Amino acid sequence: MKIGVPKEIKTGETRVAMTPNLCRRCVSLGAEVLVEKGAGARAGFTDEQYRKAGARVLTTAARVWGDANLVVKVKEPLQPEFKYFRPDLTLFTYLHLAACPDLAAALVKKKVLGIAYESVEAPSGFLPLLKPMSHIAGRLSIQTGAYLLQSQNGGSGVLLGGIPGTMPGRVAIIGAGNSGAHAARMAMGMGARTVVLDLDLRKLEMLDEEYRGGLVTLMANPANIELAVADCDLLIGAVLVPNAKAPTVVTKEMVKKMRPGSVIVDIAIDQGGCIETIHPTSHLEPTYQKNGVVHYAVPNMPALVGRTSTVALTQATEPYLVQMVSEGIETALTNHPGLAKGVNTRGGVVENAEVAKALGYA
């Protein structure tokens, strides 16, 4: 097996799909690892480290894609990479196809075996390759939101934790899954008044017990969402429907009722976003203002902490890569149902039912 590790080309992306340690393990199992020159530099891993781990460092992306039969990435391929697709290629990365119809069409046309990180399931049903990035995005959403609330960044000048004698900032988090729960942890740690909304009462009960009533939990019905949005200084969108486009839960009318200088951070932007006024931004231009509210919607937010994100992600992907290297890709998919759940496209067909429904495929 030849595993290709190309350099990520998404704007501001700093992560890499394989560390030298993971490279060493794959090589020890008999794989040949091909790393594009400089692929790990932004995460702090040098070409020499990859060479010492047994990899071949190639000078161009075309050689990496062309020579490998399994390509591992972090972010979904972009238009300039579609030309590398071919029927005998397996792609293992975040795909988020429900929000990327052009990518889905290219994978189907070229009959690529596309295995999506976000669709791989553990035996218990949770999503082990989505979880670490959700944790990081959740924590970063509060850190980023606190920075954007500063006056020089267009914010209202609110300090989330306040000081004695002043009111702390108000944070509303819609969604109590992995990212929402970690956003709540950061907001509470900063001393903000925090409200978390979700449709799952069990998740709200767990948060209530964890913080001993220190945060407010609300059912995510339209009335409660409208009240929480109007009252907050920082709004976090953390709604996830696995493999599907995120539903719009905050309308533009709700956004209009937010105080000028309030901030929105939509973690769900990878899946299209859950706020009506949101659209994707980039690390070069991360924000825009609408109705006096600062909007932040960078799809690859964890790239802000590329080293931490790379280590967390590759530790999660390692068991699945080891299965594919040790057993062969098709055998691994047969033997490990959780990995097989990650298959989104194969042989010109969209195999994931939720993705197919979101995109209008059979």
Salt bridges, closest charged atoms under 4 A:
GLU8 OE1 - LYS73 NZ 2.87
GLU13 OE2 - ARG15 NE 2.70
GLU32 OE2 - ARG56 NE 2.88
ASP47 OD2 - LYS37 NZ 3.74
GLU48 OE1 - ARG51 NH1 3.66
GLU76 OE2 - LYS10 NZ 3.25
GLU76 OE1 - LYS75 NZ 3.41
GLU81 OE2 - LYS73 NZ 3.63
ASP88 OD1 - ARG86 NE 2.62
ASP200 OD2 - ARG202 NH2 3.20
GLU210 OE2 - ARG185 NH2 3.45
GLU226 OE2 - LYS257 NZ 2.52
ASP231 OD2 - ARG170 NE 3.42
ASP233 OD1 - ARG259 NH2 3.13
GLU253 OE2 - LYS256 NZ 3.49
ASP270 OD1 - LYS75 NZ 3.14
ASP270 OD2 - HIS96 NE2 3.65
GLU318 OE2 - ARG25 NH1 2.81
GLU327 OE2 - HIS336 NE2 2.89
GLU330 OE1 - ARG346 NH1 3.18
GLU351 OE2 - ARG346 NE 3.14
